[in-house]
Amino acid sequence: MAYEKQEWLDHIVDPETGEIIQQGSPVTANRMGHIEDGVFRAHEIADQAKNLSAALSIQVAIMAGALFGGVGGNMIFEDMTDMSSMQIDRGVYDPDGQRVYAKAPDGTEVALMGYGAAYE
């Protein structure tokens, strides 16, 4: 939802007569809450943009490795926030940590996390 800007008016009083030339906008909890909500939402959007930028940087690096570094074969990109479309054969998905915990064939424990992986 887009932020709806509120108009604010200065309270202007004639210094000689004391006459109110312009009634200023009232400062109320409701109007201040509107500002707080807007600042909070702007920070949420900035965080989402930062995370998307990081994800895209990692994906570009992986694709560059595949193209120029000979990393071929199967490639997967997953941000680990929603694994509903993935099937995990051996391992456990941790939705809070956004990680998949698994064991390699040799018994080594591994944690898959982050924005992607590539393997040959």
A tleap script that builds the chain and sets N, CA, C and O, in Angstrom:
source leaprc.protein.ff14SB
mol = sequence {
  NMET ALA TYR GLU LYS GLN GLU TRP LEU ASP
  HIE ILE VAL ASP PRO GLU THR GLY GLU ILE
  ILE GLN GLN GLY SER PRO VAL THR ALA ASN
  ARG MET GLY HIE ILE GLU ASP GLY VAL PHE
  ARG ALA HIE GLU ILE ALA ASP GLN ALA LYS
  ASN LEU SER ALA ALA LEU SER ILE GLN VAL
  ALA ILE MET ALA GLY ALA LEU PHE GLY GLY
  VAL GLY GLY ASN MET ILE PHE GLU ASP MET
  THR ASP MET SER SER MET GLN ILE ASP ARG
  GLY VAL TYR ASP PRO ASP GLY GLN ARG VAL
  TYR ALA LYS ALA PRO ASP GLY THR GLU VAL
  ALA LEU MET GLY TYR GLY ALA ALA TYR CGLU
}
set mol.1.N position { 0.850 -1.174 0.000 }
set mol.1.CA position { 0.000 0.000 0.000 }
set mol.1.C position { 0.897 1.239 0.000 }
set mol.1.O position { 1.850 1.341 0.772 }
set mol.2.N position { 0.567 2.160 -0.874 }
set mol.2.CA position { 1.362 3.386 -0.992 }
set mol.2.C position { 1.098 4.316 0.195 }
set mol.2.O position { 0.005 4.351 0.760 }
set mol.3.N position { 2.120 5.048 0.540 }
set mol.3.CA position { 2.010 6.014 1.630 }
set mol.3.C position { 1.177 7.197 1.150 }
set mol.3.O position { 1.419 7.737 0.070 }
set mol.4.N position { 0.217 7.589 1.938 }
set mol.4.CA position { -0.611 8.750 1.604 }
set mol.4.C position { -0.098 9.952 2.387 }
set mol.4.O position { -0.231 10.031 3.608 }
set mol.5.N position { 0.487 10.873 1.653 }
set mol.5.CA position { 1.060 12.073 2.260 }
set mol.5.C position { -0.045 12.942 2.869 }
set mol.5.O position { -1.099 13.143 2.265 }
set mol.6.N position { 0.209 13.441 4.049 }
set mol.6.CA position { -0.716 14.361 4.702 }
set mol.6.C position { -0.224 15.794 4.510 }
set mol.6.O position { 0.979 16.053 4.500 }
set mol.7.N position { -1.148 16.695 4.364 }
set mol.7.CA position { -0.774 18.105 4.232 }
set mol.7.C position { -0.692 18.721 5.618 }
set mol.7.O position { -1.577 18.520 6.450 }
set mol.8.N position { 0.369 19.469 5.859 }
set mol.8.CA position { 0.576 20.149 7.124 }
set mol.8.C position { 0.598 21.652 6.877 }
set mol.8.O position { 1.261 22.128 5.956 }
set mol.9.N position { -0.123 22.385 7.695 }
set mol.9.CA position { -0.163 23.844 7.573 }
set mol.9.C position { 0.472 24.481 8.807 }
set mol.9.O position { 0.273 24.031 9.935 }
set mol.10.N position { 1.244 25.543 8.561 }
set mol.10.CA position { 1.808 26.320 9.662 }
set mol.10.C position { 0.695 27.108 10.354 }
set mol.10.O position { -0.278 27.526 9.727 }
set mol.11.N position { 0.863 27.294 11.641 }
set mol.11.CA position { -0.053 28.152 12.403 }
set mol.11.C position { 0.513 29.565 12.340 }
set mol.11.O position { 1.591 29.829 12.872 }
set mol.12.N position { -0.209 30.471 11.692 }
set mol.12.CA position { 0.308 31.822 11.467 }
set mol.12.C position { -0.573 32.825 12.219 }
set mol.12.O position { -1.790 32.876 12.047 }
set mol.13.N position { 0.091 33.611 13.049 }
set mol.13.CA position { -0.597 34.642 13.845 }
set mol.13.C position { 0.041 35.986 13.519 }
set mol.13.O position { 1.263 36.112 13.440 }
set mol.14.N position { -0.811 36.982 13.331 }
set mol.14.CA position { -0.307 38.354 13.096 }
set mol.14.C position { 0.324 38.822 14.400 }
set mol.14.O position { -0.358 38.880 15.423 }
set mol.15.N position { 1.633 39.162 14.388 }
set mol.15.CA position { 2.324 39.527 15.625 }
set mol.15.C position { 1.821 40.822 16.251 }
set mol.15.O position { 1.983 41.030 17.454 }
set mol.16.N position { 1.225 41.676 15.467 }
set mol.16.CA position { 0.749 42.966 15.994 }
set mol.16.C position { -0.655 42.872 16.582 }
set mol.16.O position { -0.941 43.434 17.639 }
set mol.17.N position { -1.524 42.152 15.878 }
set mol.17.CA position { -2.924 42.118 16.325 }
set mol.17.C position { -3.270 40.836 17.078 }
set mol.17.O position { -4.258 40.795 17.812 }
set mol.18.N position { -2.455 39.780 16.899 }
set mol.18.CA position { -2.768 38.494 17.521 }
set mol.18.C position { -3.811 37.713 16.746 }
set mol.18.O position { -4.218 36.625 17.155 }
set mol.19.N position { -4.242 38.273 15.622 }
set mol.19.CA position { -5.260 37.610 14.795 }
set mol.19.C position { -4.649 36.362 14.151 }
set mol.19.O position { -3.517 36.388 13.666 }
set mol.20.N position { -5.411 35.285 14.155 }
set mol.20.CA position { -4.964 34.045 13.504 }
set mol.20.C position { -5.187 34.209 12.001 }
set mol.20.O position { -6.319 34.337 11.535 }
set mol.21.N position { -4.098 34.202 11.267 }
set mol.21.CA position { -4.175 34.334 9.816 }
set mol.21.C position { -4.419 32.970 9.175 }
set mol.21.O position { -5.166 32.849 8.204 }
set mol.22.N position { -3.781 31.956 9.730 }
set mol.22.CA position { -3.983 30.591 9.227 }
set mol.22.C position { -3.951 29.628 10.398 }
set mol.22.O position { -3.004 29.620 11.184 }
set mol.23.N position { -4.992 28.818 10.507 }
set mol.23.CA position { -5.057 27.796 11.550 }
set mol.23.C position { -4.124 26.658 11.149 }
set mol.23.O position { -4.264 26.098 10.063 }
set mol.24.N position { -3.199 26.322 11.992 }
set mol.24.CA position { -2.243 25.260 11.683 }
set mol.24.C position { -2.841 23.872 11.835 }
set mol.24.O position { -3.885 23.689 12.462 }
set mol.25.N position { -2.175 22.924 11.262 }
set mol.25.CA position { -2.608 21.530 11.364 }
set mol.25.C position { -2.393 21.039 12.792 }
set mol.25.O position { -1.343 21.292 13.382 }
set mol.26.N position { -3.371 20.344 13.344 }
set mol.26.CA position { -3.189 19.832 14.708 }
set mol.26.C position { -2.191 18.669 14.723 }
set mol.26.O position { -2.170 17.847 13.807 }
set mol.27.N position { -1.377 18.612 15.757 }
set mol.27.CA position { -0.463 17.490 15.951 }
set mol.27.C position { -1.184 16.525 16.896 }
set mol.27.O position { -1.322 16.774 18.094 }
set mol.28.N position { -1.639 15.406 16.304 }
set mol.28.CA position { -2.400 14.431 17.085 }
set mol.28.C position { -1.693 13.081 17.074 }
set mol.28.O position { -0.812 12.827 16.252 }
set mol.29.N position { -2.092 12.236 17.991 }
set mol.29.CA position { -1.522 10.887 18.024 }
set mol.29.C position { -1.818 10.157 16.719 }
set mol.29.O position { -0.981 9.396 16.235 }
set mol.30.N position { -2.975 10.375 16.157 }
set mol.30.CA position { -3.346 9.713 14.911 }
set mol.30.C position { -2.423 10.139 13.763 }
set mol.30.O position { -1.948 9.301 12.996 }
set mol.31.N position { -2.174 11.452 13.653 }
set mol.31.CA position { -1.301 11.943 12.578 }
set mol.31.C position { 0.148 11.508 12.800 }
set mol.31.O position { 0.843 11.162 11.845 }
set mol.32.N position { 0.605 11.523 14.043 }
set mol.32.CA position { 1.978 11.078 14.324 }
set mol.32.C position { 2.111 9.566 14.088 }
set mol.32.O position { 3.145 9.094 13.613 }
set mol.33.N position { 1.062 8.820 14.422 }
set mol.33.CA position { 1.060 7.381 14.150 }
set mol.33.C position { 1.147 7.099 12.650 }
set mol.33.O position { 1.786 6.138 12.220 }
set mol.34.N position { 0.498 7.951 11.867 }
set mol.34.CA position { 0.561 7.813 10.413 }
set mol.34.C position { 2.009 7.981 9.933 }
set mol.34.O position { 2.468 7.230 9.072 }
set mol.35.N position { 2.714 8.947 10.479 }
set mol.35.CA position { 4.125 9.152 10.132 }
set mol.35.C position { 4.950 7.935 10.547 }
set mol.35.O position { 5.762 7.440 9.766 }
set mol.36.N position { 4.746 7.455 11.772 }
set mol.36.CA position { 5.487 6.285 12.267 }
set mol.36.C position { 5.244 5.075 11.375 }
set mol.36.O position { 6.182 4.355 11.035 }
set mol.37.N position { 3.983 4.847 10.992 }
set mol.37.CA position { 3.667 3.719 10.110 }
set mol.37.C position { 4.392 3.859 8.774 }
set mol.37.O position { 4.886 2.871 8.232 }
set mol.38.N position { 4.458 5.079 8.238 }
set mol.38.CA position { 5.145 5.312 6.980 }
set mol.38.C position { 6.637 5.056 7.080 }
set mol.38.O position { 7.224 4.461 6.177 }
set mol.39.N position { 7.253 5.496 8.159 }
set mol.39.CA position { 8.691 5.265 8.360 }
set mol.39.C position { 8.956 3.766 8.519 }
set mol.39.O position { 9.914 3.243 7.949 }
set mol.40.N position { 8.123 3.082 9.279 }
set mol.40.CA position { 8.287 1.645 9.493 }
set mol.40.C position { 8.179 0.894 8.169 }
set mol.40.O position { 9.010 0.036 7.872 }
set mol.41.N position { 7.164 1.209 7.379 }
set mol.41.CA position { 6.960 0.537 6.086 }
set mol.41.C position { 8.131 0.828 5.135 }
set mol.41.O position { 8.564 -0.056 4.396 }
set mol.42.N position { 8.637 2.054 5.155 }
set mol.42.CA position { 9.779 2.398 4.297 }
set mol.42.C position { 10.997 1.551 4.666 }
set mol.42.O position { 11.745 1.125 3.786 }
set mol.43.N position { 11.201 1.305 5.964 }
set mol.43.CA position { 12.322 0.460 6.398 }
set mol.43.C position { 12.107 -0.992 5.968 }
set mol.43.O position { 13.055 -1.668 5.567 }
set mol.44.N position { 10.877 -1.467 6.051 }
set mol.44.CA position { 10.591 -2.832 5.599 }
set mol.44.C position { 10.905 -2.983 4.111 }
set mol.44.O position { 11.517 -3.969 3.700 }
set mol.45.N position { 10.489 -2.014 3.313 }
set mol.45.CA position { 10.736 -2.061 1.872 }
set mol.45.C position { 12.229 -1.985 1.583 }
set mol.45.O position { 12.720 -2.680 0.693 }
set mol.46.N position { 12.957 -1.153 2.320 }
set mol.46.CA position { 14.413 -1.052 2.138 }
set mol.46.C position { 15.088 -2.379 2.469 }
set mol.46.O position { 16.004 -2.799 1.761 }
set mol.47.N position { 14.646 -3.045 3.538 }
set mol.47.CA position { 15.217 -4.342 3.902 }
set mol.47.C position { 14.934 -5.388 2.819 }
set mol.47.O position { 15.808 -6.183 2.474 }
set mol.48.N position { 13.714 -5.382 2.290 }
set mol.48.CA position { 13.370 -6.320 1.221 }
set mol.48.C position { 14.235 -6.069 -0.012 }
set mol.48.O position { 14.697 -7.016 -0.649 }
set mol.49.N position { 14.454 -4.808 -0.348 }
set mol.49.CA position { 15.288 -4.472 -1.504 }
set mol.49.C position { 16.728 -4.925 -1.280 }
set mol.49.O position { 17.377 -5.423 -2.199 }
set mol.50.N position { 17.225 -4.749 -0.053 }
set mol.50.CA position { 18.594 -5.187 0.269 }
set mol.50.C position { 18.716 -6.695 0.123 }
set mol.50.O position { 19.696 -7.185 -0.438 }
set mol.51.N position { 17.737 -7.434 0.621 }
set mol.51.CA position { 17.769 -8.894 0.532 }
set mol.51.C position { 17.673 -9.362 -0.917 }
set mol.51.O position { 18.363 -10.300 -1.317 }
set mol.52.N position { 16.822 -8.713 -1.699 }
set mol.52.CA position { 16.691 -9.077 -3.104 }
set mol.52.C position { 17.993 -8.798 -3.852 }
set mol.52.O position { 18.419 -9.597 -4.686 }
set mol.53.N position { 18.615 -7.677 -3.554 }
set mol.53.CA position { 19.887 -7.334 -4.183 }
set mol.53.C position { 20.957 -8.376 -3.858 }
set mol.53.O position { 21.720 -8.783 -4.734 }
set mol.54.N position { 21.008 -8.801 -2.613 }
set mol.54.CA position { 21.983 -9.823 -2.218 }
set mol.54.C position { 21.696 -11.138 -2.936 }
set mol.54.O position { 22.618 -11.802 -3.410 }
set mol.55.N position { 20.424 -11.513 -3.017 }
set mol.55.CA position { 20.047 -12.756 -3.696 }
set mol.55.C position { 20.436 -12.708 -5.166 }
set mol.55.O position { 20.979 -13.675 -5.700 }
set mol.56.N position { 20.161 -11.595 -5.814 }
set mol.56.CA position { 20.487 -11.466 -7.230 }
set mol.56.C position { 21.995 -11.482 -7.453 }
set mol.56.O position { 22.467 -12.061 -8.431 }
set mol.57.N position { 22.751 -10.858 -6.564 }
set mol.57.CA position { 24.218 -10.873 -6.684 }
set mol.57.C position { 24.755 -12.293 -6.608 }
set mol.57.O position { 25.639 -12.670 -7.376 }
set mol.58.N position { 24.224 -13.074 -5.689 }
set mol.58.CA position { 24.669 -14.460 -5.539 }
set mol.58.C position { 24.284 -15.272 -6.766 }
set mol.58.O position { 25.080 -16.076 -7.252 }
set mol.59.N position { 23.074 -15.070 -7.268 }
set mol.59.CA position { 22.636 -15.808 -8.446 }
set mol.59.C position { 23.487 -15.462 -9.666 }
set mol.59.O position { 23.833 -16.346 -10.450 }
set mol.60.N position { 23.823 -14.199 -9.829 }
set mol.60.CA position { 24.691 -13.800 -10.946 }
set mol.60.C position { 26.070 -14.447 -10.798 }
set mol.60.O position { 26.642 -14.918 -11.782 }
set mol.61.N position { 26.599 -14.471 -9.591 }
set mol.61.CA position { 27.902 -15.097 -9.367 }
set mol.61.C position { 27.859 -16.584 -9.689 }
set mol.61.O position { 28.798 -17.119 -10.280 }
set mol.62.N position { 26.793 -17.246 -9.312 }
set mol.62.CA position { 26.662 -18.681 -9.595 }
set mol.62.C position { 26.565 -18.912 -11.105 }
set mol.62.O position { 27.215 -19.807 -11.646 }
set mol.63.N position { 25.754 -18.102 -11.776 }
set mol.63.CA position { 25.618 -18.258 -13.222 }
set mol.63.C position { 26.922 -17.942 -13.937 }
set mol.63.O position { 27.256 -18.596 -14.925 }
set mol.64.N position { 27.665 -16.951 -13.456 }
set mol.64.CA position { 28.967 -16.633 -14.046 }
set mol.64.C position { 29.925 -17.805 -13.855 }
set mol.64.O position { 30.702 -18.130 -14.753 }
set mol.65.N position { 29.868 -18.431 -12.696 }
set mol.65.CA position { 30.693 -19.618 -12.458 }
set mol.65.C position { 30.331 -20.743 -13.407 }
set mol.65.O position { 31.208 -21.454 -13.898 }
set mol.66.N position { 29.047 -20.906 -13.667 }
set mol.66.CA position { 28.598 -21.952 -14.586 }
set mol.66.C position { 29.038 -21.632 -16.015 }
set mol.66.O position { 29.461 -22.517 -16.758 }
set mol.67.N position { 28.933 -20.374 -16.381 }
set mol.67.CA position { 29.255 -19.975 -17.750 }
set mol.67.C position { 30.761 -19.934 -18.010 }
set mol.67.O position { 31.235 -20.442 -19.026 }
set mol.68.N position { 31.510 -19.328 -17.086 }
set mol.68.CA position { 32.926 -19.101 -17.320 }
set mol.68.C position { 33.844 -20.063 -16.569 }
set mol.68.O position { 35.004 -20.238 -16.944 }
set mol.69.N position { 33.333 -20.680 -15.520 }
set mol.69.CA position { 34.200 -21.508 -14.690 }
set mol.69.C position { 34.001 -22.985 -14.859 }
set mol.69.O position { 34.643 -23.778 -14.169 }
set mol.70.N position { 33.127 -23.378 -15.760 }
set mol.70.CA position { 32.940 -24.794 -16.006 }
set mol.70.C position { 32.078 -25.510 -14.989 }
set mol.70.O position { 32.032 -26.740 -14.979 }
set mol.71.N position { 31.395 -24.768 -14.132 }
set mol.71.CA position { 30.467 -25.413 -13.207 }
set mol.71.C position { 29.197 -25.663 -13.998 }
set mol.71.O position { 28.444 -24.734 -14.289 }
set mol.72.N position { 28.964 -26.900 -14.341 }
set mol.72.CA position { 27.820 -27.206 -15.195 }
set mol.72.C position { 26.832 -28.089 -14.497 }
set mol.72.O position { 26.852 -28.230 -13.274 }
set mol.73.N position { 25.983 -28.671 -15.266 }
set mol.73.CA position { 25.035 -29.620 -14.724 }
set mol.73.C position { 23.830 -28.955 -14.114 }
set mol.73.O position { 23.302 -27.976 -14.640 }
set mol.74.N position { 23.416 -29.487 -13.027 }
set mol.74.CA position { 22.186 -29.019 -12.386 }
set mol.74.C position { 22.448 -27.781 -11.551 }
set mol.74.O position { 23.488 -27.647 -10.906 }
set mol.75.N position { 21.491 -26.891 -11.580 }
set mol.75.CA position { 21.621 -25.651 -10.825 }
set mol.75.C position { 20.294 -25.391 -10.110 }
set mol.75.O position { 19.225 -25.598 -10.683 }
set mol.76.N position { 20.364 -24.946 -8.884 }
set mol.76.CA position { 19.152 -24.638 -8.113 }
set mol.76.C position { 19.314 -23.270 -7.480 }
set mol.76.O position { 20.389 -22.918 -6.995 }
set mol.77.N position { 18.237 -22.506 -7.490 }
set mol.77.CA position { 18.205 -21.219 -6.794 }
set mol.77.C position { 17.049 -21.275 -5.808 }
set mol.77.O position { 15.907 -21.518 -6.198 }
set mol.78.N position { 17.335 -21.056 -4.559 }
set mol.78.CA position { 16.296 -21.123 -3.530 }
set mol.78.C position { 16.652 -20.158 -2.419 }
set mol.78.O position { 17.772 -20.185 -1.909 }
set mol.79.N position { 15.706 -19.299 -2.035 }
set mol.79.CA position { 15.996 -18.352 -0.956 }
set mol.79.C position { 15.641 -18.916 0.410 }
set mol.79.O position { 15.838 -18.246 1.423 }
set mol.80.N position { 15.129 -20.120 0.454 }
set mol.80.CA position { 14.827 -20.870 1.673 }
set mol.80.C position { 13.707 -20.252 2.518 }
set mol.80.O position { 13.537 -20.639 3.674 }
set mol.81.N position { 12.944 -19.310 1.973 }
set mol.81.CA position { 11.850 -18.744 2.751 }
set mol.81.C position { 10.586 -19.582 2.622 }
set mol.81.O position { 9.803 -19.664 3.568 }
set mol.82.N position { 10.372 -20.209 1.462 }
set mol.82.CA position { 9.195 -21.051 1.259 }
set mol.82.C position { 9.644 -22.289 0.504 }
set mol.82.O position { 9.961 -22.224 -0.684 }
set mol.83.N position { 9.668 -23.386 1.182 }
set mol.83.CA position { 10.164 -24.623 0.581 }
set mol.83.C position { 9.018 -25.533 0.141 }
set mol.83.O position { 9.232 -26.723 -0.088 }
set mol.84.N position { 7.805 -24.990 0.019 }
set mol.84.CA position { 6.653 -25.821 -0.297 }
set mol.84.C position { 6.768 -26.495 -1.663 }
set mol.84.O position { 6.164 -27.546 -1.879 }
set mol.85.N position { 7.528 -25.914 -2.583 }
set mol.85.CA position { 7.668 -26.510 -3.912 }
set mol.85.C position { 8.858 -27.472 -3.994 }
set mol.85.O position { 9.101 -28.065 -5.045 }
set mol.86.N position { 9.591 -27.626 -2.904 }
set mol.86.CA position { 10.778 -28.480 -2.906 }
set mol.86.C position { 10.480 -29.800 -2.200 }
set mol.86.O position { 9.695 -29.855 -1.253 }
set mol.87.N position { 11.120 -30.853 -2.677 }
set mol.87.CA position { 11.028 -32.139 -2.008 }
set mol.87.C position { 12.389 -32.442 -1.400 }
set mol.87.O position { 13.403 -32.464 -2.099 }
set mol.88.N position { 12.402 -32.670 -0.122 }
set mol.88.CA position { 13.647 -32.996 0.578 }
set mol.88.C position { 13.647 -34.495 0.831 }
set mol.88.O position { 12.827 -35.003 1.596 }
set mol.89.N position { 14.575 -35.207 0.180 }
set mol.89.CA position { 14.634 -36.663 0.331 }
set mol.89.C position { 15.269 -37.070 1.650 }
set mol.89.O position { 14.770 -37.962 2.336 }
set mol.90.N position { 16.380 -36.411 2.008 }
set mol.90.CA position { 17.070 -36.723 3.261 }
set mol.90.C position { 17.462 -35.413 3.919 }
set mol.90.O position { 18.366 -34.723 3.449 }
set mol.91.N position { 16.802 -35.077 4.978 }
set mol.91.CA position { 17.128 -33.851 5.680 }
set mol.91.C position { 15.902 -33.240 6.322 }
set mol.91.O position { 14.792 -33.759 6.199 }
set mol.92.N position { 16.114 -32.144 7.001 }
set mol.92.CA position { 15.046 -31.460 7.718 }
set mol.92.C position { 15.097 -29.983 7.372 }
set mol.92.O position { 16.167 -29.374 7.384 }
set mol.93.N position { 13.945 -29.406 7.063 }
set mol.93.CA position { 13.867 -27.972 6.778 }
set mol.93.C position { 13.543 -27.214 8.053 }
set mol.93.O position { 12.594 -27.555 8.759 }
set mol.94.N position { 14.330 -26.184 8.349 }
set mol.94.CA position { 14.121 -25.309 9.504 }
set mol.94.C position { 13.577 -23.977 8.980 }
set mol.94.O position { 14.350 -23.149 8.499 }
set mol.95.N position { 12.253 -23.754 9.066 }
set mol.95.CA position { 11.681 -22.522 8.512 }
set mol.95.C position { 12.125 -21.264 9.256 }
set mol.95.O position { 12.202 -20.193 8.656 }
set mol.96.N position { 12.418 -21.376 10.555 }
set mol.96.CA position { 12.873 -20.202 11.306 }
set mol.96.C position { 14.282 -19.791 10.883 }
set mol.96.O position { 14.558 -18.609 10.678 }
set mol.97.N position { 15.159 -20.766 10.757 }
set mol.97.CA position { 16.531 -20.491 10.341 }
set mol.97.C position { 16.693 -20.437 8.834 }
set mol.97.O position { 17.751 -20.064 8.327 }
set mol.98.N position { 15.634 -20.813 8.117 }
set mol.98.CA position { 15.640 -20.866 6.656 }
set mol.98.C position { 16.835 -21.659 6.155 }
set mol.98.O position { 17.631 -21.186 5.344 }
set mol.99.N position { 16.936 -22.900 6.672 }
set mol.99.CA position { 18.034 -23.794 6.330 }
set mol.99.C position { 17.499 -25.208 6.155 }
set mol.99.O position { 16.453 -25.566 6.698 }
set mol.100.N position { 18.226 -25.995 5.398 }
set mol.100.CA position { 17.975 -27.422 5.296 }
set mol.100.C position { 19.179 -28.119 5.913 }
set mol.100.O position { 20.316 -27.898 5.497 }
set mol.101.N position { 18.918 -28.965 6.911 }
set mol.101.CA position { 19.972 -29.749 7.539 }
set mol.101.C position { 19.920 -31.155 6.960 }
set mol.101.O position { 18.864 -31.786 6.922 }
set mol.102.N position { 21.068 -31.633 6.512 }
set mol.102.CA position { 21.117 -32.950 5.890 }
set mol.102.C position { 22.454 -33.605 6.190 }
set mol.102.O position { 23.339 -32.997 6.792 }
set mol.103.N position { 22.587 -34.864 5.759 }
set mol.103.CA position { 23.848 -35.586 5.884 }
set mol.103.C position { 24.297 -35.997 4.491 }
set mol.103.O position { 23.509 -36.479 3.677 }
set mol.104.N position { 25.580 -35.795 4.242 }
set mol.104.CA position { 26.189 -36.233 2.990 }
set mol.104.C position { 26.325 -37.751 3.034 }
set mol.104.O position { 26.232 -38.348 4.106 }
set mol.105.N position { 26.545 -38.383 1.881 }
set mol.105.CA position { 26.676 -39.857 1.868 }
set mol.105.C position { 27.747 -40.389 2.808 }
set mol.105.O position { 27.631 -41.513 3.299 }
set mol.106.N position { 28.797 -39.596 3.071 }
set mol.106.CA position { 29.850 -40.057 3.982 }
set mol.106.C position { 29.520 -39.806 5.451 }
set mol.106.O position { 30.337 -40.087 6.327 }
set mol.107.N position { 28.302 -39.266 5.728 }
set mol.107.CA position { 27.885 -39.019 7.102 }
set mol.107.C position { 28.151 -37.611 7.591 }
set mol.107.O position { 27.734 -37.249 8.691 }
set mol.108.N position { 28.837 -36.813 6.792 }
set mol.108.CA position { 29.125 -35.433 7.170 }
set mol.108.C position { 27.820 -34.641 7.215 }
set mol.108.O position { 27.014 -34.697 6.287 }
set mol.109.N position { 27.625 -33.904 8.307 }
set mol.109.CA position { 26.427 -33.072 8.418 }
set mol.109.C position { 26.637 -31.770 7.659 }
set mol.109.O position { 27.696 -31.149 7.753 }
set mol.110.N position { 25.620 -31.365 6.907 }
set mol.110.CA position { 25.700 -30.127 6.133 }
set mol.110.C position { 24.444 -29.304 6.394 }
set mol.110.O position { 23.383 -29.838 6.721 }
set mol.111.N position { 24.591 -28.011 6.242 }
set mol.111.CA position { 23.453 -27.102 6.341 }
set mol.111.C position { 23.418 -26.291 5.048 }
set mol.111.O position { 24.378 -25.598 4.712 }
set mol.112.N position { 22.311 -26.384 4.338 }
set mol.112.CA position { 22.117 -25.603 3.123 }
set mol.112.C position { 21.350 -24.350 3.515 }
set mol.112.O position { 20.277 -24.423 4.116 }
set mol.113.N position { 21.909 -23.212 3.171 }
set mol.113.CA position { 21.249 -21.974 3.535 }
set mol.113.C position { 21.533 -20.948 2.466 }
set mol.113.O position { 22.414 -21.136 1.627 }
set mol.114.N position { 20.794 -19.874 2.496 }
set mol.114.CA position { 21.107 -18.769 1.597 }
set mol.114.C position { 20.359 -18.831 0.302 }
set mol.114.O position { 19.267 -19.392 0.217 }
set mol.115.N position { 20.958 -18.249 -0.705 }
set mol.115.CA position { 20.226 -17.934 -1.919 }
set mol.115.C position { 20.545 -18.813 -3.105 }
set mol.115.O position { 20.111 -18.489 -4.211 }
set mol.116.N position { 21.260 -19.882 -2.956 }
set mol.116.CA position { 21.435 -20.715 -4.132 }
set mol.116.C position { 22.584 -21.676 -3.988 }
set mol.116.O position { 23.392 -21.602 -3.062 }
set mol.117.N position { 22.624 -22.572 -4.931 }
set mol.117.CA position { 23.689 -23.558 -4.956 }
set mol.117.C position { 23.835 -24.041 -6.380 }
set mol.117.O position { 22.883 -23.996 -7.160 }
set mol.118.N position { 25.005 -24.497 -6.715 }
set mol.118.CA position { 25.241 -25.083 -8.031 }
set mol.118.C position { 26.064 -26.347 -7.832 }
set mol.118.O position { 26.942 -26.405 -6.971 }
set mol.119.N position { 25.772 -27.337 -8.626 }
set mol.119.CA position { 26.587 -28.539 -8.553 }
set mol.119.C position { 26.626 -29.192 -9.912 }
set mol.119.O position { 25.779 -28.944 -10.769 }
set mol.120.N position { 27.615 -30.021 -10.090 }
set mol.120.CA position { 27.836 -30.672 -11.365 }
set mol.120.C position { 27.383 -32.105 -11.282 }
set mol.120.O position { 27.482 -32.842 -12.263 }
savepdb mol mol.pdb
quit
